[in-house]
Amino acid sequence: MLHLARTAAMPRKRALQTCSDWLNVKFILRGPMPEFCSFLVFKPSEIDLIHSIFAAANWSTRDIPDPSMRYAFSERGMSELSQASALKDIGIRREGQQEGRLLLLETEQAEADNIIQLVCAANLILEGFPFVKNPPTSGFKLPDDEADRRTTFENVFRSDGFFQWFTYRETLPVAVAIAAEAWRDRKLVYAIHKLAHSYETESVTPWSMHPRFKQAFQKHSVDFSSHVVTSVAINLAYSAIEELDLGVKASPKKPRTIGQGTFVWNPEVLDPFKERLRKAGIDPEKTIDWVTRGDQTEIDIYKMLDDPSDHSDGVDIRDRQVSLPDAINFCEYLRNTMTAHAFSSDTPRLGPYEVYNAQQVARLLILSKCNLWNTWTKELRRRYG
């Protein structure tokens, strides 16, 4: 047993009197924590912020120059190599260019993998489309010996396959903050992964939903397999909402609507629903654009959408402003009646716009619960500075 108190027989210089001394003793007895390459690359100017965010989640990290040399940063922007074979052509970095900083995780394998996967899933939610193909799914354990590390850097990380795993995205600092915020809440972690898988199953680029593109996609498909993919994407998006405990809680004894022929919320359902949103840090009075384009071939529920967005023209663009409780209710309707069970005759009428709407509702709820809705790196510096 180790005694930390100084005794008369123990010279002062050998007494272990501080917590840091004790940590050093444990380090000697157990050896250093393993280090895992995260494959996540950051701007040199952002790496201190990243360490601050990770420290807030009690994650131990450090950084090294990106051994892949895939990215170069300057005041003008960023340059990227797509193939490892291009490394032989880059020569010496131009004046003002800096290599990225690679994040290393000092922890055990299982935790390193979970952290990396969560950051990548959070980044996918932020971007709203899987721009990065085959993102890192696990950490790479780095050798303890420096010579072995250099060999790994030169012969493994700078060869095609691993080279493409090294990932820089402008949104990564916020993705790290989302992961750190969610880490202690297992339900929130699952919600993030479910929505990320929804985007991977089916999604459209966010900018293609801009009103200037009007109806950018075919609204429905005749392919049976497409109906299944669309349904799975909607199911995952709504399941993410359920993980947050933000679904509608109604029953035969307490129905969600009162009256006949039109939808009017039952206050006994709506008022507690709004309170759950508030407790999650989400404004229940917030509205969301429910994207509706082209001919009126949607399901009957769309007849309830009677508040046009400012940019709607009533023909090609029929987007509607929908309250957050109503939007969640619509997502549940899609899931309950057309996608989660045996398909109905209305299921083939679903398509990319319904998928996008359900994903946008789940995205808003997740980012708002993390207190990171419409938050970017500049704001993160103020929070973690």
N, C-alpha and C positions, 0 to 999 in steps of 0.2 A: 504494500500500500504506500502511496506517495503522500508525504506530509508537506504541506505548503508553508506552515509556520516556521519561522527561524528559531533555532534552538541555540543554546550556549555553545554546543559542540560543533555547530555549523558555521563556517565563515560567512561574513555578511555578503560577500560577492557571490556565494553559492545559494543564498536563500531565495526561494521562489515566493515573491511577495505580491505579485500582481496577477490579475486574470490573464493578461497576455502571456505571462510566464507559463501559466498552466496550459494555455492553448498551444504554446510551443512544445511543451512536454508531450501533449497528446499527439502533436504532429510527428514528433520523433518516434513515439511508440507505434503509431498506426501508419506512418508514412504519409506522403503528400496525397491530397485528393487527386483522383484522375482528372485529366483535362480532355475535353471533347471539343473538336472543331464544330462550330455551329453552321458553317457555310454561309453565315449572314455577314454581309459586308456593309460598312457604314462610312459616310464621309468623315474625314479626320476631324472636321469641326463639330461633329455630332456625337463623337464617341464618349465624351465625358457625360453628356446628357444620358446616353444609353446606360452607362454604369450607374448613374444616380437612380434611374428608373428600376433597374434590376435590383439594386440594393434595397429599395423600398419594399420589394417582394421577398427580401432575404435570400436572393440568389447571389452566388459568388461568381464573379466574372473577371476576366482581364482581356486585353486585346494585344494583337501583334500585327505587323504589316501583312496585308493580304498576300499569302504565298502564291496564289494562283496568278496574280498580276493581271487579272481580267479587266479591272476598271482603273481609270485614271480620272482624277478630279482636279478641277481648276475653277477660278472665278467665273469662267465662261460657261461651265457646265461639266458634263461627264462624258467620257468616251468608254466604249465597251467592245470587247472582242467576243465573237461568237464561237470561235474555234481555237483550240489550244495550238494548232499549227501556226496561227498568226503570231504567236509570241516571238518567233525568230525574226519577225519583221519589224517589231516595235522599236528595237534599239534602245537608246537612252531616252528617258522621259524628257519631253519638252520643258522649257523653263516655265515655272509656275504650276506644273502638274504634280500631283501627289497621288501615291497609291492609297487604296482604301485601307480601313482598319478591320481586321477579322475578329469577330467576337468568339472568345473561348469560354466554355462553361466548366466551372470547377465543382463537380458533383458526381453522383453515380449515374450509370448508364440510363436507367429507367427515367430518372428525373430529367436528365439532359434531353432525352428523346421527347418527353412530354412537353418540355418548354419549347423546343424547336418547332414541334408540330403545332402547338398552340399559337405561336407567333406567326407562323405561315398561314394558319387558318384565319387569324385575325386580319392579316394583311389582305387575304382574298376577300373578306367581307368589306374592308375599306374600299378596295378597288371595284368591287361589284362584278368582277369577271376574272376568270383564271388566266391572266396574262402570262404568268410564269408556268411553264409546262414542267411537270415532274419536279416540284419543289423539294427541298431536303425533308426527309422523313425521319432521320435519325442522326445522332452525332457520330463523328469519327474519332475514336480514341487515339490520342496522339502518343507516340512513344515518349518515355521519360528521358531517354538519352538524346542529347542535342544532335549528334551525328545522324542518328536514326531519323530524327525529325526532318533534318535537311534532305535526307534521301526520300522521305515520304513527300515532302514539298515538291521536289524536282521530278520524281518518277511517277507519282500518283496524282497529286493535285494539278500538275501541269500537263495532264494527258486527258484526251477527250473522254467523256463519261463523268468523271469527278469534276472536271473543269467547269462543266455546265451547271453543276450544283451550286457553285458560288453565286450568291444572289444579292443584288442591290436593287432596292426600290425606294423611291422618294418617300413613300408612305410608311416605311419600316419603323421609324421612331414612334409613330402613333400606334402601330401594331404591337410594338413592345409594351407600350403603356396599357393597351387593352388586355394583353396577356397577363401583365403584372396585376392589374385591377381584378381580373377574373380568377386568379390562381387559387384564392382561398374559398371560392364559391364553386363547388363541383357542378351544380346545375347550370351555372353560367358558362362554365367550360364546355359542357356538353352542348349547350345552345349554340355556342360559337362553332363547334365542329359540325353540328347538324346543318347549320346554314351554309357553311363552307362546302359541305358535300352536296347541298342543293345546287349551289352555283356550278360545281363541277359536273353535276348530272345534266343540267340544262340552264343556259343563261344567255343573255344578249349583252352587248357592250352598253354601258350606261348612256353614252352620248347618242346612241341610236334612238333613244327615247325622247330626244329633244324635239319640241314641236315643229321645228323647221323641217324635219324629215317626214312629218306626217305619218302615213302607214308605211313603215320601213320593212315589215315582215308579213308573210302570209299568215293570216290569223288562225287558220286551222290546217291540219294535215289529214290526208286520207290514209296514211300509214299507221297500221295498228301498233307497231312497235313505238312509234312516236307518241301515241296516246299514253303508253305505259311510262315512257321517260318523263313526259310532262307531269303525269300524276305523281311519280316518285319525287320530282323536284318540289311540287306543291306540298306533298306530305312532309318532307323534311323541313321545309320552311315553317310550316305551321307547328310541327313538333318542336322546333326551336322556340317558338312562342310559348308553347306549353311548358317547356323546361323552366321558363322564367315565371311560371305560375300567373300568366297574363292572358289566359283564355277566358272565354265567357263561362260563368258558372250559373247554369240554369237547370231546371228540372221540370218534370210534369207538374209538380206541386208549386213550383215557382218559375213559370215560363218567362222567357226573355222579352216577350211582346204582349201588349194588351190591345184590345180592339180587333176589328176585322177589316180586311181589304187593304190595309196599309200598315207599314211597320212603325210602331210606336213603342219605345223601350218601356219595359216594366221598371219603375223606379226601384223596386226591391232588388232587382238584378243590376241595374245600371249604377246606382249610387255606390254599392260596395265594390263594383268593378272599377269605378273611377278612383276610389280610395286605394285599391291595390296598385294602380298605376302611380299614384302620388307617392306611396311608400317605396316604390321602385325608383323614385327620382324622375318620373316621367309626367309631363303635363298632359292631363287627360283632355284638355281643350285644344291640343295641337291638331292640326289638319294635315292630310297627306294627299298628294295628287294621285288619283286612281286613273291610270292611263287607259284610254279607250279610243281606238283609232278605226277609221274606215267604216264600212257598212255596218248597220245594226244587226249583227248576227250573233250577238252574245246571248248568254243564258238570261232567264227571266229576272234574276236578281238585279240586273243592271237597270231595270225600270225604276228602282228605288233611288238611283243616283240622279238627283235633280238640281245639283248646285254646280253649274259649269265653272271650270277654271277660267282665269282671265284670258288665257291664250286659246280657249276653245272657239271653233268656228261653227260647230253644230253639224259639220259634214265629215271632213277628213279627220279633224281633231275634235273628239268629244270627251276630253279629259274632264274629270269631276273632282271637286274638292270634297274630301270625305273626312269626317271626324275620326280620331284615332279609335275610339270604341267601335264605331261602325266598320272601319277598315279591318279590325281584328275579327269582327263578326262575319264579314264577307269571306275572309280567309278560312274561317271555320266552316262556313257554308260550303265552300268549294271542297274542302277536305271531307266533310261528313257525307255529302250527297253525291259526289262524283269521283273521288280519287282513292279514298281509304278502304273502301269495301268493293264488292262486285260493281263493275262499271255500269253506269246508267246510260240511257240513250243520249244524255247531254254531255257525257264525258268527251266525245270527239269534238265538241265545240270549244274545248279549252285549247290554249296555245301559248305562244311566247309572252303575250301581254298579261295573261293571268299569272304565269310563272313570275314575271318581273314584279307585278304588284304584290304578290305574297312575299317575295324575297325582300322588297323594299320595306314592307311593314315590319318584318322580323329584324331587318338591319337597323331600322330606326330604334326599335325597342332595345336591342342589344347595346348599341353605341350610347344610347341615352342612359341605360342602367349603369354603364361604365363611366358615365359623366364625360364622354368623349365625342359627343355628337358635334359635328362641325368644328372639331378641334384639330389644330395643326402644330407643327414643331415649335413655332414661335410661342404659342400658349404653353406648351410643355416646358419650355425653358423657365417660364415664370413659376410654374408649379413645382418644378424639381430643382430650381436654381439655388 
